[in-house]
Amino acid sequence: MRDLGNFATNNDADPSGLIGLVSAAISQAVARREKGCRVLKAKLLDQMVSSVSSPSDEPRVSLIGAFERERVPKEHIVDCYIPEAARLLGDRWIADKATFVEVTQGTARLQALLHGLQEDIFSDARLVPRDSSALLVVPMGEQHTLGAMVLAGQLRRRGVSVCVRIAPGLSDLKILFAEKCFDAALVTLGSAERVDVCAKLVKTLKSVTTSELKIAVGGCIIDSVAAPLLEAGADLVTNDLDRVVDTFAL
């Protein structure tokens, strides 16, 4: 088994954000359980992992057909199967069953699959806009964009307008809030080493918006770090998206 200690404390050792990926996958697994995604079809999940591990496009074309034959909704693929496949890719690397490059490439293919499925979902759906908007922020040093994109899609399917920002600086946020207004901000946290960075981001968001912006923080390790995030000004620390939507009236 690989020692994650050095990687978790040294972001330069993890240039592709693999630790963030594993953390985000765990966080999505928690969300899946809350949303009723307890039972996944092992054959389909194995096929997904194999397809994104192949450099050829053909396995991924066949994969979509397999899900269609099993009548698995695209929303279920996005919310349940893709996060679980990401977790399994991370497990392969940790167990020395896949190289860092192989897992990174597999992750990129999962992200491409996610993008294509979400485009199909939005083109097929009759979404009812809620006149609400949310800012989804991935803090500096956190590179778990796969989980963030899954979350953004879930919000958009609820009719919420979503703006995603990856590692924004203070000047970026000032410009953004000068141009747009948001009903809430959701901040994703994938590793304990970034709690201080996340807390500073929460304080910055509150400062830029004169404490008017409602902020929720979610992630795989939030149960153990809720206190400093709440002290920093977060209004909610939770992985329950329904609670965020209801509490902030999104």
RODO-2510 file (C-alpha; in nm, 4 decimals, decimal comma):
residues 250
     n   res          X          Y          Z
     1     m     0,0000     0,0000     0,0000
     2     r     0,1285     0,3467    -0,0837
     3     d     0,2132     0,5900     0,1956
     4     l    -0,0144     0,8912     0,1497
     5     g     0,1488     1,0987     0,4206
     6     n     0,3999     1,2838     0,2046
     7     f     0,1473     1,3405    -0,0718
     8     a    -0,1117     1,4768     0,1668
     9     t     0,1264     1,7391     0,3027
    10     n     0,3054     1,8324    -0,0190
    11     n     0,0851     1,9517    -0,3022
    12     d     0,3826     1,9592    -0,5427
    13     a     0,4035     1,5806    -0,5106
    14     d     0,0476     1,5528    -0,6356
    15     p     0,0479     1,7715    -0,9502
    16     s    -0,2658     1,6167    -1,0948
    17     g    -0,4643     1,6379    -0,7727
    18     l    -0,4946     1,2621    -0,7184
    19     i    -0,5254     1,2971    -0,3420
    20     g    -0,7986     1,5531    -0,4002
    21     l    -0,9641     1,3089    -0,6399
    22     v    -0,9674     1,0288    -0,3836
    23     s    -1,0973     1,2668    -0,1167
    24     a    -1,3679     1,3966    -0,3477
    25     a    -1,4694     1,0434    -0,4403
    26     i    -1,5106     0,9570    -0,0725
    27     s    -1,7189     1,2702    -0,0257
    28     q    -1,9365     1,1750    -0,3219
    29     a    -1,9742     0,8247    -0,1761
    30     v    -2,1204     0,9838     0,1381
    31     a    -2,3573     1,1889    -0,0755
    32     r    -2,4571     0,8763    -0,2710
    33     r    -2,5600     0,6955     0,0453
    34     e    -2,7699     0,9941     0,1478
    35     k    -2,9363     1,0039    -0,1948
    36     g    -3,0192     0,6314    -0,2043
    37     c    -2,7393     0,5118    -0,4349
    38     r    -2,6598     0,2204    -0,2077
    39     v    -2,6770    -0,0552    -0,4693
    40     l    -2,4788    -0,0264    -0,7905
    41     k    -2,4551    -0,2994    -1,0520
    42     a    -2,1055    -0,4429    -1,0148
    43     k    -2,0821    -0,5485    -1,3795
    44     l    -2,1561    -0,1975    -1,5030
    45     l    -1,9196    -0,0415    -1,2515
    46     d    -1,6379    -0,2771    -1,3516
    47     q    -1,7061    -0,1991    -1,7181
    48     m    -1,6857     0,1738    -1,6467
    49     v    -1,3505     0,1427    -1,4695
    50     s    -1,2140    -0,0774    -1,7508
    51     s    -1,3410     0,1583    -2,0202
    52     v    -1,1773     0,4693    -1,8729
    53     s    -0,8578     0,2714    -1,8162
    54     s    -0,8339     0,2038    -2,1898
    55     p    -0,6784     0,4582    -2,4304
    56     s    -0,9308     0,3573    -2,6967
    57     d    -1,2640     0,5385    -2,7294
    58     e    -1,4509     0,2213    -2,8265
    59     p    -1,4943     0,0818    -2,4707
    60     r    -1,6572     0,4078    -2,3627
    61     v    -1,8971     0,3993    -2,6571
    62     s    -1,9935     0,0436    -2,5605
    63     l    -2,0261     0,1517    -2,1981
    64     i    -2,3083     0,3951    -2,2707
    65     g    -2,4914     0,1221    -2,4617
    66     a    -2,4563    -0,1130    -2,1646
    67     f    -2,6111     0,1420    -1,9299
    68     e    -2,8944     0,2045    -2,1755
    69     r    -2,9701    -0,1690    -2,2036
    70     e    -2,9884    -0,1885    -1,8233
    71     r    -3,2140     0,1203    -1,8241
    72     v    -2,9914     0,3120    -1,5862
    73     p    -3,0829     0,6837    -1,5973
    74     k    -2,8059     0,9216    -1,6976
    75     e    -2,8561     1,1110    -1,3736
    76     h    -2,7797     0,7906    -1,1830
    77     i    -2,4625     0,7367    -1,3877
    78     v    -2,3450     1,0886    -1,3083
    79     d    -2,4395     1,0978    -0,9398
    80     c    -2,3524     0,7404    -0,8441
    81     y    -2,1407     0,5440    -1,0894
    82     i    -1,8854     0,8088    -1,1882
    83     p    -1,7920     0,9050    -0,8279
    84     e    -1,7643     0,5369    -0,7335
    85     a    -1,5454     0,4693    -1,0388
    86     a    -1,3211     0,7583    -0,9320
    87     r    -1,2879     0,6050    -0,5872
    88     l    -1,1961     0,2674    -0,7374
    89     l    -0,9313     0,4299    -0,9567
    90     g    -0,7829     0,5873    -0,6451
    91     d    -0,7897     0,2504    -0,4696
    92     r    -0,5981     0,0943    -0,7596
    93     w    -0,3217     0,3503    -0,7282
    94     i    -0,3006     0,3179    -0,3500
    95     a    -0,2780    -0,0625    -0,3831
    96     d    -0,0032    -0,0373    -0,6505
    97     k    -0,2345    -0,1883    -0,9121
    98     a    -0,2175     0,1174    -1,1389
    99     t     0,0402     0,3861    -1,2045
   100     f    -0,0086     0,7512    -1,1235
   101     v    -0,0252     0,8305    -1,4958
   102     e    -0,2852     0,5586    -1,5603
   103     v    -0,5094     0,6856    -1,2820
   104     t    -0,4677     1,0475    -1,3916
   105     q    -0,5609     0,9562    -1,7499
   106     g    -0,8551     0,7502    -1,6274
   107     t    -0,9744     1,0435    -1,4238
   108     a    -0,9575     1,2724    -1,7256
   109     r    -1,1678     1,0234    -1,9227
   110     l    -1,4211     1,0082    -1,6401
   111     q    -1,4418     1,3873    -1,6480
   112     a    -1,4997     1,3802    -2,0249
   113     l    -1,7689     1,1152    -1,9774
   114     l    -1,9288     1,3284    -1,7071
   115     h    -1,9276     1,6356    -1,9322
   116     g    -2,0935     1,4497    -2,2193
   117     l    -2,3618     1,2947    -1,9994
   118     q    -2,4443     1,6251    -1,8327
   119     e    -2,4830     1,7919    -2,1717
   120     d    -2,7278     1,5171    -2,2705
   121     i    -2,9187     1,5530    -1,9430
   122     f    -2,9593     1,9270    -1,9801
   123     s    -3,0601     1,9045    -2,3458
   124     d    -3,3230     1,6377    -2,2687
   125     a    -3,4619     1,7874    -1,9483
   126     r    -3,7314     2,0467    -1,9082
   127     l    -3,5713     2,2400    -1,6279
   128     v    -3,7731     2,4950    -1,4349
   129     p    -3,5489     2,7878    -1,3364
   130     r    -3,5809     2,8909    -0,9722
   131     d    -3,4400     3,2405    -1,0100
   132     s    -3,1647     3,1401    -0,7689
   133     s    -2,7916     3,1319    -0,8216
   134     a    -2,4963     2,9752    -0,6448
   135     l    -2,1218     3,0180    -0,6561
   136     l    -1,9332     2,6883    -0,6344
   137     v    -1,5717     2,7368    -0,5255
   138     v    -1,2796     2,4947    -0,5151
   139     p    -1,0164     2,6447    -0,2799
   140     m    -0,6536     2,7044    -0,3683
   141     g    -0,4579     2,3790    -0,3668
   142     e    -0,7681     2,1604    -0,4008
   143     q    -0,7884     2,0091    -0,7476
   144     h    -1,0834     1,7713    -0,7082
   145     t    -1,2762     1,9237    -0,9972
   146     l    -1,4547     1,5977    -1,0810
   147     g    -1,6571     1,6102    -0,7592
   148     a    -1,7231     1,9802    -0,8062
   149     m    -1,8592     1,9196    -1,1553
   150     v    -2,0911     1,6459    -1,0259
   151     l    -2,2205     1,8853    -0,7599
   152     a    -2,2661     2,1665    -1,0127
   153     g    -2,4726     1,9346    -1,2307
   154     q    -2,6945     1,8351    -0,9388
   155     l    -2,7650     2,2001    -0,8634
   156     r    -2,8364     2,2857    -1,2260
   157     r    -3,0825     1,9986    -1,2537
   158     r    -3,2705     2,1615    -0,9675
   159     g    -3,2947     2,4808    -1,1715
   160     v    -3,0194     2,6663    -0,9848
   161     s    -2,7840     2,8819    -1,1905
   162     v    -2,4265     2,7809    -1,0992
   163     c    -2,0990     2,9652    -1,1430
   164     v    -1,7857     2,7550    -1,0808
   165     r    -1,4526     2,9055    -0,9798
   166     i    -1,1317     2,7082    -0,9245
   167     a    -0,8806     2,8552    -0,6758
   168     p    -0,9924     3,2191    -0,7161
   169     g    -0,7822     3,4966    -0,5674
   170     l    -0,9107     3,8000    -0,3784
   171     s    -0,8988     4,0230    -0,6863
   172     d    -1,0869     3,7583    -0,8882
   173     l    -1,3619     3,7436    -0,6276
   174     k    -1,3918     4,1225    -0,6057
   175     i    -1,4367     4,1457    -0,9824
   176     l    -1,6848     3,8562    -0,9818
   177     f    -1,9040     4,0039    -0,7069
   178     a    -1,8922     4,3444    -0,8708
   179     e    -2,0497     4,1863    -1,1785
   180     k    -2,2816     3,9225    -1,0295
   181     c    -2,4969     3,8518    -0,7263
   182     f    -2,5342     3,5064    -0,5731
   183     d    -2,7844     3,3653    -0,3266
   184     a    -2,5240     3,1367    -0,1743
   185     a    -2,1719     3,0005    -0,2093
   186     l    -2,0744     2,6344    -0,1792
   187     v    -1,7109     2,5578    -0,0967
   188     t    -1,5659     2,2088    -0,1440
   189     l    -1,2994     2,0753     0,0904
   190     g    -1,1156     1,7556     0,0013
   191     s    -0,8266     1,7320     0,2489
   192     a    -0,7549     1,8166     0,6111
   193     e    -0,4371     1,9969     0,5073
   194     r    -0,6503     2,2638     0,3360
   195     v    -0,8790     2,3485     0,6271
   196     d    -0,6928     2,6723     0,7023
   197     v    -0,7008     2,7687     0,3342
   198     c    -1,0721     2,6922     0,3218
   199     a    -1,1381     2,8932     0,6393
   200     k    -0,9535     3,1915     0,4923
   201     l    -1,1600     3,1592     0,1750
   202     v    -1,4811     3,1627     0,3791
   203     k    -1,3641     3,4771     0,5605
   204     t    -1,2754     3,6375     0,2270
   205     l    -1,6162     3,5573     0,0781
   206     k    -1,7865     3,7062     0,3831
   207     s    -1,5638     4,0131     0,3712
   208     v    -1,6148     4,0794     0,0014
   209     t    -1,9926     4,0519     0,0410
   210     t    -2,0093     4,2365     0,3780
   211     s    -2,1219     3,9121     0,5470
   212     e    -2,4420     3,8961     0,3421
   213     l    -2,3512     3,5852     0,1411
   214     k    -2,4669     3,2501     0,2807
   215     i    -2,1874     2,9936     0,2682
   216     a    -2,1925     2,6127     0,2937
   217     v    -1,8816     2,3955     0,3107
   218     g    -1,8852     2,0266     0,2193
   219     g    -1,6283     1,7512     0,1823
   220     c    -1,5116     1,4122     0,2990
   221     i    -1,3487     1,5300     0,6228
   222     i    -1,5916     1,7997     0,7374
   223     d    -1,7189     1,6090     1,0415
   224     s    -1,3781     1,6498     1,2057
   225     v    -1,3145     2,0110     1,1002
   226     a    -1,6563     2,1743     1,1292
   227     a    -1,5636     2,3984     1,4233
   228     p    -1,2952     2,6144     1,2550
   229     l    -1,5083     2,6487     0,9423
   230     l    -1,8090     2,7655     1,1413
   231     e    -1,5847     3,0027     1,3368
   232     a    -1,4595     3,1424     1,0054
   233     g    -1,8159     3,2319     0,9120
   234     a    -1,9590     2,9299     0,7301
   235     d    -2,3353     2,9114     0,7765
   236     l    -2,3509     2,5361     0,7097
   237     v    -2,0959     2,2542     0,7159
   238     t    -2,2641     1,9548     0,5550
   239     n    -2,2600     1,7016     0,2719
   240     d    -2,6389     1,7081     0,2447
   241     l    -2,7227     1,9064    -0,0685
   242     d    -3,0952     1,8969     0,0110
   243     r    -3,0243     2,0697     0,3413
   244     v    -2,8221     2,3399     0,1659
   245     v    -3,0919     2,4009    -0,0939
   246     d    -3,3696     2,4123     0,1660
   247     t    -3,1810     2,6242     0,4210
   248     f    -3,0639     2,8795     0,1652
   249     a    -3,3918     2,8683    -0,0322
   250     l    -3,2116     2,7946    -0,3585
***
